[in-house]
Amino acid sequence: MKEVYLVRHGKSSWKDILLKDFDRPLNKRGKRDVPFMSSLLKENQIIPDLIISSPAKRAKKTAEGFSKKLGVEVVYDNTIYDGDVSDLMEIIKKKIKKYDKIFIVGHNPTLTDTANSFLDDIQIDNIPTSGVVGIDLLNNKMLCFEYPKKYQQTN
């Protein structure tokens, strides 16, 4: 089975309004949610062959958190930061030839739009921060839609 998991970066900090968007770090909630989500995926045996991430600081830290917990290599692709759905589709098409299961760590609205372009059975309004949508690429079916607020009463 060929699978892609679209992972939205953890919640980012707006504390320093002078920082460029690319340089925004994770905030306290993001730093809490990334380990939680990576542990959840590991418990459910959702472990990719490769993680491909935007190089933006918040995405990079998210990818590194998943990489550390899941023991998987991360590669960075500048296209993910400011690319559109067709750019992500191209990355997926190229990587899925070599790998059976990949994670793409990136940004909205592109991640949500990309998920919806694959899915035949459902449409997603929004992938929340630290959210993960798994897609069976052969059948265009959603395998999972996980996000921290499904499991936590308060954020």
PALUM-217085 format. One record per residue: residue in one letter; x, y, z of N, C-alpha, C, O in turn. Coordinates in nm, 3 decimals. Example, Ala and Ser with C-alpha at 12.3 -4.5 7.8 and 13.67 -1.06 7.14 Angstrom:
<pts>
<"A"; <1.319; -0.569; 0.780>; <1.230; -0.450; 0.780>; <1.320; -0.330; 0.780>; <1.424; -0.332; 0.846>>
<"S"; <1.285; -0.225; 0.708>; <1.367; -0.106; 0.714>; <1.290; 0.003; 0.787>; <1.341; 0.114; 0.804>>
</pts>
This chain:
<pts>
<"M"; <0.086; -0.119; 0.000>; <0.000; 0.000; 0.000>; <0.090; 0.124; 0.000>; <0.191; 0.129; 0.070>>
<"K"; <0.052; 0.222; -0.078>; <0.122; 0.350; -0.083>; <0.042; 0.451; -0.001>; <-0.078; 0.471; -0.023>>
<"E"; <0.110; 0.514; 0.096>; <0.043; 0.605; 0.189>; <0.120; 0.735; 0.203>; <0.243; 0.737; 0.204>>
<"V"; <0.045; 0.844; 0.214>; <0.103; 0.973; 0.248>; <0.031; 1.025; 0.372>; <-0.091; 1.013; 0.384>>
<"Y"; <0.108; 1.083; 0.461>; <0.054; 1.144; 0.581>; <0.090; 1.292; 0.577>; <0.208; 1.328; 0.577>>
<"L"; <-0.011; 1.376; 0.572>; <0.009; 1.520; 0.568>; <0.005; 1.571; 0.711>; <-0.096; 1.558; 0.780>>
<"V"; <0.116; 1.630; 0.755>; <0.133; 1.672; 0.893>; <0.147; 1.823; 0.897>; <0.241; 1.880; 0.841>>
<"R"; <0.052; 1.889; 0.962>; <0.065; 2.034; 0.978>; <0.158; 2.062; 1.095>; <0.152; 1.996; 1.199>>
<"H"; <0.244; 2.159; 1.078>; <0.339; 2.196; 1.184>; <0.266; 2.228; 1.313>; <0.147; 2.260; 1.314>>
<"G"; <0.340; 2.219; 1.423>; <0.285; 2.254; 1.555>; <0.251; 2.401; 1.563>; <0.296; 2.482; 1.481>>
<"K"; <0.173; 2.435; 1.663>; <0.130; 2.574; 1.684>; <0.253; 2.665; 1.696>; <0.346; 2.636; 1.771>>
<"S"; <0.251; 2.773; 1.621>; <0.367; 2.863; 1.618>; <0.347; 2.985; 1.707>; <0.235; 3.023; 1.741>>
<"S"; <0.459; 3.042; 1.742>; <0.460; 3.159; 1.829>; <0.452; 3.288; 1.748>; <0.518; 3.304; 1.645>>
<"W"; <0.370; 3.379; 1.795>; <0.360; 3.514; 1.737>; <0.416; 3.615; 1.837>; <0.391; 3.735; 1.825>>
<"K"; <0.490; 3.567; 1.935>; <0.542; 3.652; 2.042>; <0.628; 3.767; 1.988>; <0.614; 3.881; 2.032>>
<"D"; <0.715; 3.736; 1.892>; <0.801; 3.838; 1.832>; <0.743; 3.873; 1.695>; <0.767; 3.803; 1.597>>
<"I"; <0.667; 3.982; 1.690>; <0.599; 4.019; 1.566>; <0.696; 4.068; 1.457>; <0.657; 4.083; 1.341>>
<"L"; <0.820; 4.091; 1.493>; <0.918; 4.135; 1.395>; <0.984; 4.019; 1.321>; <1.052; 4.039; 1.220>>
<"L"; <0.965; 3.896; 1.371>; <1.021; 3.779; 1.304>; <0.955; 3.759; 1.168>; <0.834; 3.780; 1.154>>
<"K"; <1.034; 3.719; 1.071>; <0.977; 3.680; 0.942>; <0.894; 3.553; 0.963>; <0.923; 3.474; 1.052>>
<"D"; <0.793; 3.535; 0.882>; <0.708; 3.417; 0.892>; <0.791; 3.288; 0.891>; <0.764; 3.196; 0.968>>
<"F"; <0.891; 3.281; 0.806>; <0.975; 3.164; 0.791>; <1.046; 3.127; 0.922>; <1.074; 3.010; 0.947>>
<"D"; <1.075; 3.227; 1.005>; <1.154; 3.208; 1.127>; <1.073; 3.189; 1.255>; <1.131; 3.177; 1.363>>
<"R"; <0.939; 3.186; 1.243>; <0.858; 3.170; 1.364>; <0.877; 3.032; 1.426>; <0.866; 2.932; 1.356>>
<"P"; <0.905; 3.026; 1.557>; <0.925; 2.898; 1.626>; <0.792; 2.840; 1.674>; <0.686; 2.901; 1.659>>
<"L"; <0.799; 2.722; 1.730>; <0.683; 2.664; 1.797>; <0.658; 2.738; 1.927>; <0.752; 2.784; 1.992>>
<"N"; <0.531; 2.750; 1.965>; <0.500; 2.807; 2.097>; <0.488; 2.691; 2.198>; <0.514; 2.576; 2.165>>
<"K"; <0.448; 2.725; 2.319>; <0.439; 2.625; 2.426>; <0.347; 2.509; 2.387>; <0.381; 2.393; 2.409>>
<"R"; <0.233; 2.541; 2.330>; <0.139; 2.436; 2.290>; <0.197; 2.349; 2.179>; <0.181; 2.227; 2.181>>
<"G"; <0.264; 2.410; 2.084>; <0.328; 2.334; 1.976>; <0.433; 2.239; 2.029>; <0.444; 2.125; 1.984>>
<"K"; <0.512; 2.287; 2.126>; <0.616; 2.203; 2.186>; <0.556; 2.087; 2.265>; <0.621; 1.984; 2.282>>
<"R"; <0.434; 2.103; 2.313>; <0.364; 1.996; 2.385>; <0.297; 1.899; 2.288>; <0.302; 1.778; 2.308>>
<"D"; <0.235; 1.952; 2.183>; <0.155; 1.870; 2.093>; <0.239; 1.781; 2.000>; <0.197; 1.670; 1.968>>
<"V"; <0.354; 1.829; 1.956>; <0.436; 1.751; 1.863>; <0.478; 1.617; 1.925>; <0.459; 1.514; 1.861>>
<"P"; <0.533; 1.614; 2.047>; <0.566; 1.484; 2.107>; <0.443; 1.396; 2.131>; <0.450; 1.274; 2.116>>
<"F"; <0.332; 1.458; 2.168>; <0.209; 1.382; 2.189>; <0.166; 1.313; 2.060>; <0.135; 1.194; 2.060>>
<"M"; <0.164; 1.388; 1.949>; <0.119; 1.331; 1.822>; <0.216; 1.226; 1.770>; <0.173; 1.124; 1.716>>
<"S"; <0.345; 1.250; 1.784>; <0.441; 1.151; 1.736>; <0.430; 1.022; 1.818>; <0.445; 0.912; 1.763>>
<"S"; <0.406; 1.033; 1.947>; <0.384; 0.915; 2.030>; <0.257; 0.841; 1.991>; <0.255; 0.718; 1.985>>
<"L"; <0.152; 0.915; 1.964>; <0.025; 0.856; 1.921>; <0.044; 0.775; 1.792>; <-0.006; 0.663; 1.781>>
<"L"; <0.115; 0.832; 1.697>; <0.137; 0.762; 1.571>; <0.222; 0.637; 1.593>; <0.196; 0.532; 1.535>>
<"K"; <0.324; 0.649; 1.677>; <0.409; 0.534; 1.706>; <0.328; 0.421; 1.770>; <0.344; 0.305; 1.734>>
<"E"; <0.242; 0.456; 1.866>; <0.156; 0.356; 1.932>; <0.067; 0.285; 1.831>; <0.036; 0.167; 1.846>>
<"N"; <0.026; 0.358; 1.727>; <-0.061; 0.302; 1.624>; <0.017; 0.245; 1.506>; <-0.039; 0.212; 1.402>>
<"Q"; <0.148; 0.233; 1.527>; <0.238; 0.176; 1.426>; <0.231; 0.248; 1.292>; <0.240; 0.185; 1.186>>
<"I"; <0.215; 0.379; 1.298>; <0.219; 0.462; 1.178>; <0.357; 0.526; 1.174>; <0.380; 0.632; 1.233>>
<"I"; <0.446; 0.459; 1.105>; <0.586; 0.503; 1.099>; <0.625; 0.512; 0.952>; <0.619; 0.412; 0.880>>
<"P"; <0.664; 0.630; 0.907>; <0.695; 0.647; 0.764>; <0.834; 0.593; 0.729>; <0.916; 0.564; 0.817>>
<"D"; <0.856; 0.580; 0.601>; <0.989; 0.547; 0.550>; <1.075; 0.672; 0.540>; <1.198; 0.665; 0.545>>
<"L"; <1.009; 0.789; 0.527>; <1.079; 0.915; 0.511>; <0.987; 1.030; 0.552>; <0.866; 1.025; 0.531>>
<"I"; <1.046; 1.133; 0.611>; <0.974; 1.257; 0.643>; <1.031; 1.366; 0.553>; <1.153; 1.387; 0.548>>
<"I"; <0.943; 1.435; 0.482>; <0.983; 1.546; 0.397>; <0.919; 1.671; 0.456>; <0.798; 1.675; 0.476>>
<"S"; <1.000; 1.772; 0.484>; <0.949; 1.888; 0.558>; <0.983; 2.020; 0.489>; <1.083; 2.033; 0.419>>
<"S"; <0.896; 2.115; 0.513>; <0.928; 2.254; 0.486>; <1.046; 2.292; 0.574>; <1.058; 2.242; 0.686>>
<"P"; <1.135; 2.379; 0.525>; <1.247; 2.421; 0.608>; <1.214; 2.536; 0.703>; <1.301; 2.581; 0.777>>
<"A"; <1.090; 2.586; 0.702>; <1.051; 2.692; 0.796>; <1.070; 2.640; 0.938>; <1.048; 2.522; 0.964>>
<"K"; <1.111; 2.726; 1.028>; <1.151; 2.685; 1.163>; <1.046; 2.600; 1.234>; <1.079; 2.497; 1.292>>
<"R"; <0.919; 2.641; 1.231>; <0.815; 2.569; 1.302>; <0.791; 2.431; 1.241>; <0.765; 2.335; 1.313>>
<"A"; <0.801; 2.420; 1.109>; <0.785; 2.290; 1.043>; <0.907; 2.202; 1.069>; <0.895; 2.082; 1.093>>
<"K"; <1.024; 2.264; 1.065>; <1.149; 2.190; 1.089>; <1.149; 2.128; 1.229>; <1.186; 2.012; 1.246>>
<"K"; <1.108; 2.207; 1.329>; <1.102; 2.156; 1.467>; <0.997; 2.046; 1.480>; <1.017; 1.950; 1.555>>
<"T"; <0.888; 2.059; 1.409>; <0.785; 1.955; 1.409>; <0.841; 1.826; 1.349>; <0.828; 1.719; 1.406>>
<"A"; <0.903; 1.839; 1.234>; <0.960; 1.722; 1.166>; <1.068; 1.656; 1.252>; <1.075; 1.533; 1.260>>
<"E"; <1.151; 1.737; 1.316>; <1.255; 1.683; 1.403>; <1.195; 1.607; 1.521>; <1.248; 1.504; 1.563>>
<"G"; <1.084; 1.658; 1.575>; <1.016; 1.589; 1.685>; <0.963; 1.453; 1.642>; <0.977; 1.355; 1.715>>
<"F"; <0.902; 1.447; 1.524>; <0.852; 1.321; 1.472>; <0.968; 1.227; 1.440>; <0.961; 1.108; 1.469>>
<"S"; <1.073; 1.281; 1.381>; <1.191; 1.202; 1.344>; <1.254; 1.136; 1.467>; <1.287; 1.017; 1.464>>
<"K"; <1.268; 1.214; 1.572>; <1.330; 1.163; 1.695>; <1.247; 1.048; 1.754>; <1.302; 0.946; 1.794>>
<"K"; <1.116; 1.066; 1.761>; <1.029; 0.965; 1.821>; <1.015; 0.841; 1.733>; <1.008; 0.729; 1.783>>
<"L"; <1.011; 0.862; 1.601>; <0.984; 0.752; 1.510>; <1.111; 0.691; 1.449>; <1.104; 0.586; 1.384>>
<"G"; <1.225; 0.756; 1.471>; <1.351; 0.704; 1.419>; <1.361; 0.705; 1.268>; <1.409; 0.611; 1.206>>
<"V"; <1.313; 0.815; 1.209>; <1.307; 0.825; 1.063>; <1.383; 0.950; 1.016>; <1.383; 1.053; 1.083>>
<"E"; <1.448; 0.937; 0.901>; <1.522; 1.049; 0.842>; <1.428; 1.160; 0.796>; <1.315; 1.135; 0.753>>
<"V"; <1.477; 1.285; 0.807>; <1.405; 1.401; 0.756>; <1.486; 1.462; 0.643>; <1.607; 1.479; 0.654>>
<"V"; <1.418; 1.494; 0.534>; <1.478; 1.575; 0.428>; <1.393; 1.700; 0.414>; <1.273; 1.699; 0.441>>
<"Y"; <1.456; 1.808; 0.372>; <1.387; 1.936; 0.362>; <1.370; 1.974; 0.216>; <1.458; 1.954; 0.133>>
<"D"; <1.254; 2.030; 0.187>; <1.223; 2.072; 0.051>; <1.164; 2.213; 0.057>; <1.057; 2.233; 0.113>>
<"N"; <1.235; 2.308; 0.000>; <1.191; 2.448; 0.002>; <1.054; 2.468; -0.061>; <0.982; 2.561; -0.025>>
<"T"; <1.018; 2.382; -0.155>; <0.890; 2.396; -0.225>; <0.772; 2.385; -0.128>; <0.668; 2.448; -0.151>>
<"I"; <0.787; 2.309; -0.023>; <0.676; 2.288; 0.070>; <0.638; 2.418; 0.141>; <0.521; 2.438; 0.175>>
<"Y"; <0.735; 2.505; 0.165>; <0.706; 2.629; 0.239>; <0.608; 2.718; 0.165>; <0.509; 2.763; 0.223>>
<"D"; <0.633; 2.744; 0.039>; <0.546; 2.838; -0.033>; <0.481; 2.777; -0.157>; <0.428; 2.848; -0.242>>
<"G"; <0.486; 2.644; -0.166>; <0.428; 2.578; -0.281>; <0.278; 2.564; -0.272>; <0.216; 2.592; -0.168>>
<"D"; <0.220; 2.522; -0.383>; <0.076; 2.500; -0.387>; <0.047; 2.350; -0.398>; <0.138; 2.268; -0.388>>
<"V"; <-0.077; 2.316; -0.419>; <-0.118; 2.176; -0.424>; <-0.041; 2.100; -0.532>; <0.004; 1.988; -0.508>>
<"S"; <-0.027; 2.159; -0.649>; <0.044; 2.088; -0.757>; <0.189; 2.063; -0.720>; <0.244; 1.960; -0.758>>
<"D"; <0.251; 2.153; -0.647>; <0.389; 2.132; -0.601>; <0.397; 2.014; -0.504>; <0.487; 1.930; -0.515>>
<"L"; <0.305; 2.008; -0.409>; <0.304; 1.896; -0.314>; <0.273; 1.764; -0.384>; <0.331; 1.661; -0.351>>
<"M"; <0.183; 1.767; -0.480>; <0.150; 1.646; -0.557>; <0.273; 1.595; -0.630>; <0.296; 1.474; -0.638>>
<"E"; <0.353; 1.686; -0.683>; <0.475; 1.647; -0.755>; <0.576; 1.582; -0.659>; <0.637; 1.481; -0.693>>
<"I"; <0.592; 1.641; -0.541>; <0.683; 1.583; -0.441>; <0.636; 1.442; -0.403>; <0.716; 1.349; -0.399>>
<"I"; <0.506; 1.428; -0.377>; <0.450; 1.299; -0.339>; <0.470; 1.197; -0.452>; <0.514; 1.085; -0.427>>
<"K"; <0.439; 1.237; -0.574>; <0.452; 1.148; -0.690>; <0.596; 1.097; -0.704>; <0.618; 0.979; -0.731>>
<"K"; <0.692; 1.185; -0.686>; <0.833; 1.145; -0.700>; <0.876; 1.052; -0.586>; <0.939; 0.950; -0.611>>
<"K"; <0.843; 1.088; -0.462>; <0.891; 1.011; -0.347>; <0.820; 0.878; -0.328>; <0.879; 0.782; -0.279>>
<"I"; <0.693; 0.873; -0.368>; <0.616; 0.750; -0.344>; <0.661; 0.638; -0.438>; <0.626; 0.522; -0.415>>
<"K"; <0.736; 0.671; -0.542>; <0.792; 0.567; -0.629>; <0.894; 0.483; -0.552>; <0.903; 0.361; -0.572>>
<"K"; <0.970; 0.549; -0.464>; <1.075; 0.481; -0.389>; <1.029; 0.432; -0.252>; <1.077; 0.329; -0.203>>
<"Y"; <0.935; 0.505; -0.189>; <0.892; 0.475; -0.053>; <0.744; 0.437; -0.051>; <0.666; 0.484; -0.134>>
<"D"; <0.707; 0.353; 0.045>; <0.567; 0.313; 0.058>; <0.486; 0.407; 0.146>; <0.366; 0.423; 0.127>>
<"K"; <0.554; 0.470; 0.243>; <0.484; 0.554; 0.339>; <0.570; 0.677; 0.367>; <0.682; 0.666; 0.416>>
<"I"; <0.516; 0.795; 0.335>; <0.589; 0.920; 0.358>; <0.505; 1.018; 0.439>; <0.382; 1.019; 0.433>>
<"F"; <0.575; 1.101; 0.515>; <0.514; 1.214; 0.584>; <0.557; 1.341; 0.512>; <0.673; 1.354; 0.474>>
<"I"; <0.464; 1.432; 0.494>; <0.494; 1.567; 0.444>; <0.458; 1.662; 0.556>; <0.342; 1.669; 0.597>>
<"V"; <0.556; 1.735; 0.608>; <0.532; 1.832; 0.716>; <0.530; 1.971; 0.653>; <0.629; 2.016; 0.595>>
<"G"; <0.415; 2.039; 0.666>; <0.402; 2.167; 0.599>; <0.300; 2.258; 0.662>; <0.280; 2.260; 0.784>>
<"H"; <0.235; 2.334; 0.575>; <0.156; 2.450; 0.616>; <0.016; 2.448; 0.551>; <-0.004; 2.390; 0.444>>
<"N"; <-0.076; 2.512; 0.617>; <-0.209; 2.535; 0.561>; <-0.207; 2.667; 0.487>; <-0.125; 2.753; 0.518>>
<"P"; <-0.294; 2.686; 0.391>; <-0.405; 2.599; 0.348>; <-0.361; 2.487; 0.252>; <-0.442; 2.402; 0.217>>
<"T"; <-0.236; 2.488; 0.210>; <-0.192; 2.392; 0.109>; <-0.210; 2.247; 0.153>; <-0.251; 2.163; 0.073>>
<"L"; <-0.180; 2.215; 0.280>; <-0.197; 2.076; 0.325>; <-0.342; 2.031; 0.318>; <-0.371; 1.922; 0.269>>
<"T"; <-0.432; 2.114; 0.367>; <-0.575; 2.077; 0.365>; <-0.623; 2.063; 0.221>; <-0.696; 1.969; 0.189>>
<"D"; <-0.583; 2.156; 0.136>; <-0.624; 2.149; -0.005>; <-0.568; 2.024; -0.072>; <-0.635; 1.961; -0.154>>
<"T"; <-0.445; 1.987; -0.038>; <-0.384; 1.867; -0.095>; <-0.458; 1.743; -0.048>; <-0.488; 1.654; -0.127>>
<"A"; <-0.489; 1.736; 0.081>; <-0.566; 1.622; 0.133>; <-0.698; 1.609; 0.057>; <-0.734; 1.500; 0.014>>
<"N"; <-0.768; 1.719; 0.042>; <-0.898; 1.715; -0.025>; <-0.888; 1.678; -0.173>; <-0.982; 1.621; -0.229>>
<"S"; <-0.775; 1.709; -0.235>; <-0.760; 1.674; -0.376>; <-0.744; 1.522; -0.394>; <-0.773; 1.470; -0.502>>
<"F"; <-0.700; 1.453; -0.292>; <-0.687; 1.307; -0.297>; <-0.815; 1.235; -0.258>; <-0.848; 1.132; -0.316>>
<"L"; <-0.886; 1.288; -0.162>; <-0.995; 1.214; -0.098>; <-1.122; 1.212; -0.181>; <-1.172; 1.317; -0.223>>
<"D"; <-1.175; 1.092; -0.202>; <-1.300; 1.075; -0.275>; <-1.419; 1.069; -0.180>; <-1.531; 1.107; -0.216>>
<"D"; <-1.395; 1.021; -0.056>; <-1.505; 0.988; 0.033>; <-1.541; 1.097; 0.134>; <-1.645; 1.089; 0.198>>
<"I"; <-1.455; 1.198; 0.149>; <-1.478; 1.299; 0.253>; <-1.397; 1.424; 0.218>; <-1.296; 1.416; 0.147>>
<"Q"; <-1.441; 1.537; 0.269>; <-1.365; 1.660; 0.255>; <-1.336; 1.715; 0.396>; <-1.421; 1.710; 0.484>>
<"I"; <-1.216; 1.766; 0.413>; <-1.171; 1.819; 0.541>; <-1.176; 1.971; 0.536>; <-1.128; 2.032; 0.440>>
<"D"; <-1.234; 2.032; 0.641>; <-1.240; 2.178; 0.646>; <-1.104; 2.239; 0.678>; <-1.066; 2.342; 0.622>>
<"N"; <-1.031; 2.174; 0.769>; <-0.905; 2.231; 0.816>; <-0.824; 2.124; 0.889>; <-0.877; 2.053; 0.975>>
<"I"; <-0.696; 2.114; 0.854>; <-0.606; 2.031; 0.934>; <-0.551; 2.121; 1.043>; <-0.478; 2.215; 1.012>>
<"P"; <-0.584; 2.097; 1.169>; <-0.536; 2.183; 1.276>; <-0.385; 2.169; 1.296>; <-0.324; 2.075; 1.245>>
<"T"; <-0.325; 2.262; 1.370>; <-0.183; 2.252; 1.400>; <-0.155; 2.119; 1.469>; <-0.233; 2.074; 1.553>>
<"S"; <-0.045; 2.058; 1.433>; <-0.003; 1.925; 1.478>; <-0.096; 1.814; 1.430>; <-0.084; 1.700; 1.475>>
<"G"; <-0.189; 1.846; 1.341>; <-0.281; 1.746; 1.288>; <-0.216; 1.662; 1.180>; <-0.123; 1.706; 1.113>>
<"V"; <-0.269; 1.540; 1.164>; <-0.215; 1.445; 1.068>; <-0.332; 1.381; 0.992>; <-0.426; 1.330; 1.053>>
<"V"; <-0.324; 1.385; 0.860>; <-0.421; 1.315; 0.776>; <-0.346; 1.210; 0.697>; <-0.255; 1.241; 0.621>>
<"G"; <-0.387; 1.085; 0.715>; <-0.328; 0.974; 0.640>; <-0.416; 0.938; 0.523>; <-0.538; 0.930; 0.536>>
<"I"; <-0.353; 0.915; 0.407>; <-0.428; 0.886; 0.285>; <-0.371; 0.763; 0.216>; <-0.251; 0.752; 0.194>>
<"D"; <-0.459; 0.670; 0.184>; <-0.426; 0.554; 0.102>; <-0.429; 0.603; -0.043>; <-0.536; 0.632; -0.097>>
<"L"; <-0.312; 0.613; -0.105>; <-0.302; 0.672; -0.238>; <-0.358; 0.583; -0.349>; <-0.394; 0.633; -0.455>>
<"L"; <-0.367; 0.453; -0.325>; <-0.419; 0.363; -0.428>; <-0.571; 0.370; -0.437>; <-0.629; 0.348; -0.544>>
<"N"; <-0.635; 0.400; -0.324>; <-0.782; 0.402; -0.320>; <-0.841; 0.539; -0.291>; <-0.963; 0.555; -0.285>>
<"N"; <-0.755; 0.639; -0.272>; <-0.800; 0.775; -0.238>; <-0.894; 0.776; -0.118>; <-0.999; 0.840; -0.119>>
<"K"; <-0.853; 0.702; -0.016>; <-0.932; 0.692; 0.108>; <-0.852; 0.745; 0.225>; <-0.730; 0.731; 0.231>>
<"M"; <-0.924; 0.807; 0.319>; <-0.859; 0.856; 0.439>; <-0.834; 0.739; 0.533>; <-0.924; 0.661; 0.564>>
<"L"; <-0.709; 0.729; 0.579>; <-0.671; 0.625; 0.674>; <-0.686; 0.673; 0.817>; <-0.723; 0.596; 0.906>>
<"C"; <-0.658; 0.802; 0.839>; <-0.672; 0.858; 0.973>; <-0.678; 1.010; 0.964>; <-0.631; 1.070; 0.867>>
<"F"; <-0.735; 1.069; 1.065>; <-0.733; 1.215; 1.082>; <-0.718; 1.238; 1.231>; <-0.816; 1.233; 1.307>>
<"E"; <-0.597; 1.262; 1.272>; <-0.565; 1.278; 1.414>; <-0.518; 1.420; 1.441>; <-0.449; 1.481; 1.360>>
<"Y"; <-0.557; 1.471; 1.557>; <-0.513; 1.604; 1.599>; <-0.527; 1.611; 1.751>; <-0.610; 1.542; 1.810>>
<"P"; <-0.445; 1.695; 1.814>; <-0.438; 1.697; 1.961>; <-0.571; 1.719; 2.031>; <-0.598; 1.654; 2.133>>
<"K"; <-0.655; 1.806; 1.981>; <-0.780; 1.838; 2.052>; <-0.878; 1.721; 2.057>; <-0.973; 1.723; 2.135>>
<"K"; <-0.857; 1.618; 1.975>; <-0.939; 1.497; 1.985>; <-0.914; 1.426; 2.118>; <-0.999; 1.352; 2.167>>
<"Y"; <-0.797; 1.449; 2.176>; <-0.754; 1.374; 2.294>; <-0.738; 1.459; 2.418>; <-0.726; 1.405; 2.528>>
<"Q"; <-0.738; 1.589; 2.403>; <-0.713; 1.678; 2.516>; <-0.834; 1.768; 2.540>; <-0.891; 1.823; 2.447>>
<"Q"; <-0.871; 1.779; 2.665>; <-0.987; 1.860; 2.700>; <-0.958; 2.009; 2.690>; <-1.044; 2.087; 2.649>>
<"T"; <-0.838; 2.049; 2.729>; <-0.804; 2.192; 2.724>; <-0.670; 2.211; 2.655>; <-0.581; 2.126; 2.662>>
<"N"; <-0.659; 2.324; 2.587>; <-0.534; 2.358; 2.520>; <-0.488; 2.492; 2.560>; <-0.383; 2.538; 2.513>>
</pts>
